[in-house]
Amino acid sequence: MNPYLVLNVSYEADDQTIRRAYLNGIKQATPDKDPKRFQELTQAYESIKDETSRLNFFLFDVTPPADSPFDVARQYGRIREKGLKPLPFDEMKAFLRGCAEK
């Protein structure tokens, strides 16, 4: 799940824009009317609600960003803009194992 696509915001969106998109989405998809969509919106918002969350999403999220090649290229470009590089799989595994041991 790509939270940017779920909330229908750009990768450059700020905290306020993301929050506004989330609130507009949950107005239409209340837990009574559409619980699956409500849960999807809430998970997406929690993934990117602030700068730290967005950084963690770009560094550690392993889900495919979208079906469109344009979205894949845009996400890769966004990571390179910030000077960040995704961790290789083996390094990420070792990092997560180290976190679990603490």
C-alpha positions in Angstrom: 0.0 0.0 0.0 1.3 3.4 -1.0 0.0 5.9 1.5 0.5 8.8 -0.9 -1.9 7.1 -3.4 -4.4 6.1 -0.7 -4.6 9.7 0.6 -4.3 11.2 -3.0 -1.5 13.6 -2.1 1.8 14.3 -3.8 5.2 13.2 -2.4 6.0 16.9 -1.7 2.9 17.4 0.5 3.4 18.9 3.9 1.9 17.9 7.3 -1.1 20.1 6.9 -2.0 18.9 3.4 -1.7 15.3 4.4 -3.9 15.8 7.5 -6.5 17.7 5.4 -6.6 14.8 2.9 -7.0 12.3 5.7 -9.8 14.2 7.4 -11.6 14.6 4.0 -11.3 10.9 3.4 -12.6 9.7 6.7 -15.6 12.1 6.4 -16.7 10.0 3.3 -15.5 6.6 4.6 -16.8 6.4 8.2 -16.3 3.1 10.1 -20.0 2.4 9.8 -20.2 2.9 6.0 -16.9 1.6 4.8 -14.7 0.1 7.6 -12.1 -1.3 5.2 -11.5 2.1 3.5 -11.5 3.8 6.9 -8.8 1.4 8.2 -6.8 1.9 5.0 -6.9 5.7 5.3 -5.9 5.5 8.9 -2.9 3.3 8.2 -1.8 5.5 5.4 -2.1 8.6 7.5 -0.1 7.0 10.3 2.6 6.1 7.8 3.3 9.6 6.6 1.7 12.0 9.2 4.9 13.9 10.1 8.5 14.4 8.7 9.9 11.5 10.8 7.2 9.1 9.6 7.8 10.1 6.0 11.5 9.6 6.3 11.0 6.1 7.8 8.6 5.4 4.9 11.1 6.3 2.3 13.9 4.5 4.0 12.3 1.3 5.2 9.1 0.6 3.4 9.3 -2.4 1.1 5.9 -2.4 -0.4 5.7 -1.5 -4.1 5.0 2.2 -4.4 2.4 2.0 -7.1 1.5 0.2 -10.3 2.6 3.1 -12.5 6.2 3.3 -13.6 5.9 7.1 -13.2 5.2 6.7 -9.5 8.2 4.4 -9.1 10.4 6.9 -10.8 9.0 9.8 -8.8 9.6 8.0 -5.5 13.1 7.1 -6.5 13.7 10.7 -7.5 12.3 12.0 -4.2 14.7 9.7 -2.2 17.7 11.0 -4.3 16.6 14.6 -3.8 17.0 14.3 0.0 20.3 12.6 -0.5 19.0 9.4 1.0 19.6 5.9 -0.4 17.5 2.9 0.5 19.4 0.3 2.5 20.3 -2.9 0.6 18.2 -5.8 1.7 21.0 -7.6 3.6 22.0 -4.5 5.5 18.4 -3.8 6.4 18.0 -7.3 7.7 21.1 -7.0 9.9 19.9 -3.6 11.1 16.5 -4.9 12.1 18.0 -8.0 13.8 20.2 -5.7 15.8 17.2 -3.6 16.9 15.3 -6.7 17.9 18.1 -7.9 20.1 18.2 -4.7 22.1 
